[in-house]
């Protein structure tokens, strides 16, 4: 890859590199649009759920959806159990 070093920015000069990088930029832009569309969809779903079930339900629902997506339910249960044990041991008189 031949480059131009402007002391601040390195730019490719090889036409094949320029073409490849341009195509990658288009691909990235397309993926960014897909992400924006999916985020908009999630926002719309959350709005519908809030209207039907209330904000607290949406909060717990989204936490559950995140656990489902990441596959970390078991870890969350362990963390919650450890937090409960720690709290009950170290702050037994707390409300």
C-alpha positions in Angstrom: 0.0 0.0 0.0 1.5 3.3 -1.0 0.6 6.2 1.2 0.9 10.0 1.6 2.0 11.0 5.0 0.8 14.5 5.8 2.3 14.4 9.4 -1.3 14.3 10.6 -3.1 12.0 8.3 -2.0 9.0 6.3 -3.9 8.6 3.0 -3.7 5.7 0.6 -2.6 6.5 -3.0 -2.9 3.1 -4.5 -6.2 3.1 -6.6 -7.0 -0.5 -5.5 -6.7 0.6 -1.8 -8.8 3.7 -2.4 -11.5 1.6 -4.1 -11.5 -1.0 -1.3 -11.7 1.6 1.4 -14.5 3.4 -0.4 -16.5 0.2 -0.6 -15.9 -0.5 3.1 -17.1 3.0 3.9 -20.3 2.3 1.9 -20.7 -1.0 3.8 -20.2 0.6 7.2 -22.8 3.3 6.3 -25.3 0.7 5.3 -24.8 -1.2 8.6 -25.1 2.1 10.5 -28.5 2.7 8.8 -29.6 -0.8 9.8 -28.6 -0.2 13.4 -30.5 3.2 13.4 -33.6 1.4 12.0 -33.4 -1.3 14.6 -33.0 1.2 17.4 -36.0 3.1 16.1 -38.0 -0.2 16.1 -36.9 -0.9 19.8 -38.0 2.7 20.7 -41.4 2.1 19.1 -41.9 -1.2 20.9 -40.9 0.3 24.2 -43.4 3.1 23.7 -46.2 0.6 23.0 -45.3 -1.5 26.0 -45.3 1.6 28.2 -48.7 2.7 27.0 -50.1 -0.8 27.7 -48.2 -2.0 30.8 -46.5 1.1 32.3 -42.9 2.3 32.7 -41.8 -0.1 35.4 -42.8 -3.0 33.3 -40.8 -1.6 30.3 -37.8 -1.3 32.6 -37.9 -4.9 33.8 -38.9 -6.1 30.3 -35.8 -4.5 28.7 -33.5 -5.8 31.4 -34.9 -9.3 30.7 -34.5 -8.8 27.0 -30.9 -7.8 27.5 -30.2 -10.9 29.7 -31.9 -13.0 27.0 -29.8 -11.5 24.2 -26.5 -11.7 26.1 -27.3 -15.2 27.5 -26.2 -14.0 31.0 -29.3 -14.9 33.1 -27.4 -17.4 35.3 -24.6 -14.8 35.9 -27.2 -12.2 36.9 -28.9 -14.6 39.3 -25.5 -15.4 41.0 -24.6 -11.6 41.1 -28.0 -10.8 42.7 -27.7 -13.6 45.2 -24.2 -12.5 46.2 -25.4 -8.9 46.5 -28.3 -10.0 48.7 -26.0 -12.1 50.9 -23.5 -9.3 51.2 -26.1 -6.7 52.1 -27.9 -8.9 54.6 -24.6 -9.7 56.3 -23.1 -6.2 56.4 -26.2 -4.1 56.9 -28.6 -6.3 58.8 -30.4 -3.3 60.4 -30.7 -1.3 57.3 -34.2 -0.7 55.8 
